[in-house]
Each structure stands twice: as C-alpha cells, then as structure tokens.
C-alpha cells in the first residue's frame, strides 16, 4: 500500500498542476484518477477486464479547451492597439484633408 502511495505521489509530481509535458496516465488507481481529473489536459486510461479504456475528457479539460478556443476568436491586446493607432492616424489624415 505504501508503494502504491509513493507511485501515485510520483505521478502527481510529474503531472503537476498543468501537465506541461503533455503526459497521459494509465492507472487502475481510482484515487489517482480522481485527482488527475482535476488537472486539465491529462488523458486517463485504465483497463476494464481486458479492454483498454480512454476516459472522456474531464470537465476541467473541456473548460480549458473552450477557454482556449474563445481566446483565439477574440481580439488580442496588440491587435486592439493597432486598430486604435490606425483609427487615430486616419482621423489625423481626414483633418488635414478637410483643412
């Protein structure tokens, strides 16, 4: 039991809070799977009889994916600043033309 806990602790340490190495975990440890469901982007596999099962993405993974997609659709700060600069230059040009 102690060896199982130290293995689970090692896996938790490797995954961390954000899984920067993009690791996937195959385990029969229910407690470990429960913990890792809280970390976005950790694919979880386990055996059910003789079949390898890939769990559905956790709520945290789905939420992180949706947030990433939403951020890609929006205007970045640098793009917004560029638009403001172009509009200001356009207003100056129009003022000079009108006199």
C-alpha positions as CSV (number, residue, x, y, z in Angstrom):
1,X,0.0,0.0,0.0
2,X,2.9,2.4,0.8
3,X,4.5,1.6,-2.5
4,X,1.2,2.4,-4.3
5,X,1.0,5.7,-2.5
6,X,4.6,6.6,-3.4
7,X,3.9,5.7,-7.0
8,X,0.8,7.9,-7.1
9,X,2.7,10.7,-5.5
10,X,5.5,10.4,-8.1
11,X,2.9,10.5,-10.9
12,X,1.2,13.6,-9.3
13,X,4.6,15.3,-9.1
14,X,5.3,14.6,-12.8
15,X,1.9,15.9,-13.9
16,X,1.9,18.9,-11.6
17,X,-0.9,21.5,-11.8
18,X,-0.8,22.0,-15.6
19,X,0.7,18.9,-17.1
20,X,3.4,20.9,-19.0
21,X,4.9,17.7,-20.5
22,X,1.5,16.7,-22.0
23,X,1.7,13.3,-20.4
24,X,-1.1,10.7,-20.4
25,X,-1.6,8.3,-17.5
26,X,-2.7,4.7,-17.5
27,X,-3.7,3.5,-14.0
28,X,-6.0,1.3,-12.1
29,X,-5.8,3.6,-9.0
30,X,-9.2,5.2,-8.6
31,X,-7.9,7.8,-6.2
32,X,-5.2,8.8,-8.6
33,X,-7.6,9.1,-11.5
34,X,-9.9,11.2,-9.4
35,X,-7.1,13.5,-8.5
36,X,-5.9,13.8,-12.1
37,X,-9.4,14.6,-13.4
38,X,-8.8,18.0,-11.7
39,X,-5.8,18.7,-13.9
40,X,-6.8,19.9,-17.4
41,X,-5.3,18.1,-20.3
42,X,-4.4,14.7,-18.7
43,X,-5.8,11.8,-20.8
44,X,-6.6,8.9,-18.5
45,X,-6.6,5.3,-19.4
46,X,-7.5,2.2,-17.4
47,X,-8.2,-1.5,-18.0
48,X,-11.7,-2.8,-17.8
49,X,-11.4,-6.6,-17.9
50,X,-9.2,-7.0,-21.0
51,X,-10.1,-3.7,-22.7
52,X,-8.1,-0.5,-22.5
53,X,-10.5,2.4,-21.9
54,X,-9.7,6.1,-22.6
55,X,-11.9,8.2,-20.2
56,X,-13.9,11.1,-21.6
57,X,-12.2,14.5,-21.1
58,X,-12.8,15.8,-17.6
59,X,-14.9,18.9,-17.0
60,X,-11.7,20.9,-16.4
61,X,-10.2,19.7,-19.7
62,X,-13.3,20.6,-21.6
63,X,-13.5,24.0,-19.9
64,X,-9.8,24.7,-20.7
65,X,-10.3,23.8,-24.3
66,X,-13.3,26.0,-24.6
67,X,-11.4,28.9,-23.0
68,X,-8.5,28.5,-25.4
69,X,-10.9,28.4,-28.4
70,X,-12.7,31.5,-27.1
71,X,-9.4,33.4,-26.6
72,X,-8.3,32.6,-30.2
73,X,-11.5,34.0,-31.5
74,X,-11.2,37.4,-29.7
75,X,-9.0,40.3,-30.5
76,X,-5.6,40.4,-28.8
77,X,-4.4,43.4,-26.9
78,X,-1.7,44.1,-29.6
79,X,-4.4,43.9,-32.3
80,X,-6.7,46.3,-30.4
81,X,-3.8,48.7,-30.0
82,X,-3.0,48.5,-33.7
83,X,-6.7,49.2,-34.6
84,X,-6.7,52.3,-32.3
85,X,-3.4,53.5,-33.8
86,X,-4.8,53.1,-37.4
87,X,-8.0,54.9,-36.5
88,X,-6.1,57.8,-34.9
89,X,-3.9,58.1,-38.0
90,X,-7.0,58.0,-40.2
91,X,-8.6,60.8,-38.2
92,X,-5.5,63.0,-38.5
93,X,-5.3,62.4,-42.2
94,X,-9.0,63.3,-42.6
95,X,-8.5,66.5,-40.6
96,X,-5.5,67.5,-42.7
97,X,-7.6,66.9,-45.9
98,X,-10.6,68.9,-44.6
99,X,-8.5,71.7,-43.5
